[in-house]
Amino acid sequence: MKEFVGKVDLSIYSLQALKLAAFVLEKWEYSFSGNEVKVKGESPNIGFKDLLNEALNQQCRIDLGEKNSKIANLIVTKSMISALGEEEENR
């Protein structure tokens, strides 16, 4: 089994995004230590590139989720209040 060690810029990729990406990419084995990622498997350098690509996708999802969570919570709250108001009117 081949091995490749690459460095990741942690100001771009969170550890959460990297771990989610590693979970998605089952073809290679990943281990993390600080800003280093060890990749094991066939063509581990390709595995590292695929990890960074998928981690970027995951990081975008995480960032958008954090940014839009307040709006989503507001929509849910308003819909719950609206639903409660309709129930009280029907009684």
Secondary structure, DSSP 8 states (H G I E B T S, - for coil): --EEEEE--TTTS-HHHHHHHHHH-TTSEEEEETTEEEEESSSHHHHHHHHHHHHHHHHHHHHHHHHHHHHHHHHHHHHHHHHHHHHHHH-
